[in-house]
Amino acid sequence: MNIDISKLVRQNILNLSPYSSARDEFSGTEGVFLDANENPNGNYNRYPDPHQEELKRVLGKVKSVSPENIFLGNGSDEVIDLIFRVFANPGIDKAIVCPPTYGMYEVSANINDVEIVNIPLLPNFQLNREVILETIEEDQSIKLIFICSPN
């Protein structure tokens, strides 16, 4: 199943011009990029690849996933926040969470002005699939569903 993710992304995000670093403009490992504030002395004088292409290739091979389908972040909190920023329109869209669950979903939702719809897990800690499906059918403003496993 192929999904055109660009149809889900907020329009203002699609309209952004990507940030370009010295790494994007030049290839190779030689040279000093003083315009990029890189230290010409010592071992740590280069910014890492901003697109993580080599790491994504390696992870893609290990997991049998195409590198363009891999997203990397600085921990789960950053990834969760970016999901809200990219896909949910502040003050308009909503997100489903299934408590008890990770508290950062609600924190990021509040920061990004996205309403949380709580659909608690069943007593046996399974998803309440029927209520989730009913809720997304009834409320077209639900844009995200966070399913935490293990929960």
C-alpha positions as CSV (number, residue, x, y, z in Angstrom):
1,M,0.0,0.0,0.0
2,N,1.5,3.3,-1.0
3,I,0.4,6.5,0.8
4,D,1.2,9.9,-0.5
5,I,2.3,11.5,2.7
6,S,2.4,14.9,1.2
7,K,-1.4,14.9,1.2
8,L,-1.3,14.7,5.0
9,V,1.3,17.4,5.6
10,R,0.2,21.0,6.5
11,Q,0.4,23.3,3.5
12,N,2.7,25.8,5.2
13,I,5.2,23.0,5.9
14,L,5.1,21.9,2.2
15,N,5.8,25.5,1.2
16,L,9.0,25.8,3.4
17,S,12.3,26.2,1.7
18,P,14.7,23.7,3.2
19,Y,17.6,24.9,5.3
20,S,20.9,24.5,3.4
21,S,24.1,23.9,5.3
22,A,27.7,23.9,4.0
23,R,27.4,20.1,3.9
24,D,24.7,20.4,1.2
25,E,26.7,22.8,-0.9
26,F,30.0,21.0,-1.0
27,S,31.0,17.3,-1.0
28,G,34.1,15.6,0.3
29,T,36.0,15.7,3.5
30,E,38.8,18.1,2.8
31,G,38.8,21.8,3.4
32,V,37.7,24.1,6.2
33,F,34.2,25.6,6.2
34,L,34.7,28.7,8.2
35,D,31.4,30.0,6.9
36,A,29.8,27.1,8.7
37,N,31.4,28.0,12.1
38,E,33.4,24.7,12.0
39,N,36.5,24.3,14.0
40,P,39.6,24.0,11.8
41,N,41.5,22.5,14.7
42,G,40.9,19.2,16.5
43,N,39.0,16.0,15.7
44,Y,35.4,17.4,15.9
45,N,35.5,20.0,13.3
46,R,32.6,18.8,11.0
47,Y,28.8,18.9,11.4
48,P,27.3,15.5,10.9
49,D,25.3,14.8,7.7
50,P,22.1,16.8,8.2
51,H,20.2,14.2,6.1
52,Q,21.7,11.1,7.8
53,E,21.9,9.4,4.4
54,E,24.5,6.8,5.3
55,L,22.8,5.9,8.6
56,K,19.5,5.6,6.8
57,R,21.0,3.3,4.2
58,V,22.5,1.0,6.9
59,L,19.3,1.0,8.9
60,G,17.3,0.3,5.7
61,K,19.4,-2.7,4.9
62,V,19.1,-4.1,8.4
63,K,15.3,-3.6,8.6
64,S,14.5,-4.1,4.9
65,V,13.0,-0.7,4.6
66,S,13.7,1.9,1.9
67,P,15.9,4.8,3.3
68,E,13.3,7.4,2.3
69,N,10.8,5.8,4.7
70,I,13.1,6.2,7.7
71,F,12.9,9.2,9.9
72,L,15.5,9.8,12.6
73,G,15.3,12.2,15.6
74,N,16.9,13.1,18.9
75,G,14.8,10.8,20.9
76,S,11.1,10.1,21.0
77,D,10.1,13.5,22.4
78,E,11.5,15.3,19.4
79,V,9.9,12.9,16.9
80,I,6.5,13.2,18.7
81,D,6.7,17.0,18.6
82,L,7.7,17.1,15.0
83,I,4.7,14.8,14.1
84,F,2.4,17.4,15.7
85,R,4.1,20.3,14.0
86,V,4.1,18.7,10.5
87,F,0.7,17.1,10.4
88,A,-1.7,18.8,12.8
89,N,-3.1,22.2,12.2
90,P,-3.1,24.2,15.5
91,G,-6.6,24.8,16.9
92,I,-8.2,22.7,14.2
93,D,-6.9,19.1,14.2
94,K,-7.2,16.5,17.0
95,A,-5.2,13.5,18.1
96,I,-6.2,10.2,19.7
97,V,-4.2,8.7,22.6
98,C,-5.0,5.5,24.5
99,P,-4.2,6.0,28.2
100,P,-2.4,4.8,30.2
101,T,0.3,5.9,27.8
102,Y,3.4,8.0,27.4
103,G,2.7,11.5,28.8
104,M,4.7,13.3,26.1
105,Y,1.8,12.9,23.6
106,E,-0.4,15.2,25.6
107,V,2.5,17.7,26.4
108,S,3.3,18.0,22.7
109,A,-0.4,18.3,21.8
110,N,-0.8,21.2,24.3
111,I,2.3,23.0,23.1
112,N,1.1,22.7,19.5
113,D,-2.6,23.6,20.3
114,V,-3.9,20.2,19.3
115,E,-6.9,18.8,21.2
116,I,-6.4,15.3,22.7
117,V,-9.2,12.7,22.5
118,N,-8.6,10.0,25.1
119,I,-9.8,6.5,24.4
120,P,-8.7,4.4,27.4
121,L,-7.3,0.9,26.9
122,L,-9.7,-1.9,27.9
123,P,-9.3,-3.5,31.3
124,N,-7.0,-6.2,29.7
125,F,-4.8,-3.3,28.3
126,Q,-5.9,-3.9,24.7
127,L,-6.9,-1.2,22.3
128,N,-10.6,-0.4,22.2
129,R,-10.7,-0.7,18.4
130,E,-14.4,-0.3,18.1
131,V,-14.4,3.1,19.9
132,I,-11.4,4.2,18.0
133,L,-13.0,3.4,14.6
134,E,-16.3,5.0,15.7
135,T,-14.5,8.2,16.8
136,I,-12.5,8.7,13.7
137,E,-15.6,8.1,11.5
138,E,-17.6,10.6,13.6
139,D,-15.0,13.3,14.0
140,Q,-13.2,14.3,10.7
141,S,-10.9,16.7,12.6
142,I,-8.9,13.7,14.1
143,K,-5.6,13.8,12.2
144,L,-3.4,11.6,14.4
145,I,-3.7,8.4,16.4
146,F,-0.8,7.4,18.7
147,I,-0.6,3.7,19.5
148,C,2.1,2.9,22.0
149,S,3.5,-0.6,22.0
150,P,4.1,-2.0,24.5
151,N,1.8,0.2,26.4
